[in-house]
C-alpha cells in the first residue's frame, strides 16, 4: 500500500475534528464577546467533552494538549454549570479563560500536520461556519433572563418560571405584591405571553389572581394588558395574553392580587 495514502487516512480524523472544533470555538468566542457568559461556558464545555471523545480514537493526537483539556474537564466537575448570567461567578470565569487558551493550543497542535485544503473545501467550511453562527444568533435573540422583585425562598427563584418545568415555580413572599421580569438578549417584537399559574404543589395555597403584563423598551412602557386568573388549580392550564407586537427589551408580569398566601408562576413564555 502506498505510505502516503496511509498517512492521509491516519490524519483524516484530526482534520475533521479540527474543522468541527473551530466552528464551535468560534461560536463560543462570539457568545463571550456579546456578554452571554453562561452560554459560552456551556458551549465550550460541551465542545471539549466531545473533542476529547473523538481525539482519543485518532492517531497522532498531541498527548500534552489532550491531557490538559482532560484536566480542565475534571476541574469543571467541581463547578455547578451556570444556568444564567447571574450564576456566572469568578470560578466560572477563570475556568472559561483557561479553557479558551487550551482550545487554542489544541487547535494549533492539530493544525501542524494539516494538509492544504482546496479552495472549494474552504468555501464550504466558511459557509457552514456562517450558518452555525446565524442559527446560534437566532437562539441568542430569543434568550430571556429572569429576575424578580422578591422570592419566597431559594427553592422558588425567578429562573424557575423559565426552566420548562411546571413542577418548579417562582413564588412571592407571603402577602406581598411583586413582579417577574424577562429581559431579552436583544430587542425584539412581543406578540404575546403564555403563562402557567402557580399553585405551590401539594399545598394549593398560592396563585396569581390579577395583574398586568407590560412590555418595556428600556424604561418606557410600549404595551400593556390586564391579567386575571380564575383560582388555584392543581393542574393550571396555559393562559395566553395577546399583545400588539411592539418591540421591547423586557416583559414584566406584575402581580397585584393573589389567591391564598401569595402569587407566583410555574412557567412563562414570550412569543
Number of C-alpha atoms within 10 A of each C-alpha: 5 6 8 8 9 10 11 14 12 13 18 15 17 23 18 11 18 20 15 15 21 17 19 20 20 15 22 25 19 16 21 16 11 12 13 19 25 22 20 21 26 15 17 22 22 12 20 22 13 13 19 17 11 14 18 12 11 15 14 14 17 12 13 11 19 21 12 17 24 15 11 18 18 11 11 17 9 8 11 11 16 16 16 15 14 12 13 18 12 9 11 19 14 10 17 22 12 14 21 17 12 18 23 15 16 22 19 13 18 19 14 8 13 14 11 8 9 9 9 9 11 12 11 11 16 14 11 13 18 13 12 15 18 13 10 15 15 10 11 17 13 14 15 21 17 23 19 19 12 18 21 16 11 8 12 21 19 28 22 21 29 21 16 13 11 19 14 21 26 28 32 30 17 13 14 16 19 21 22 26 21 24 19 19 18 13 16 17 15 21 14 19 18 15 21 23 30 30 28 24 16 7 8 15 17 27 30 29 21 17 21 17 23 20 29 22 16 12 10 11 14 15 18 18 14 12 19 15 17 11 16 21 17 14 12 18 10 14 15 16 18 15 18 14 15 15 16 23 20 25 25 20 25 23 25 16 18 24 21 17 15 25 34 33 28 29 24 23 15 20 14
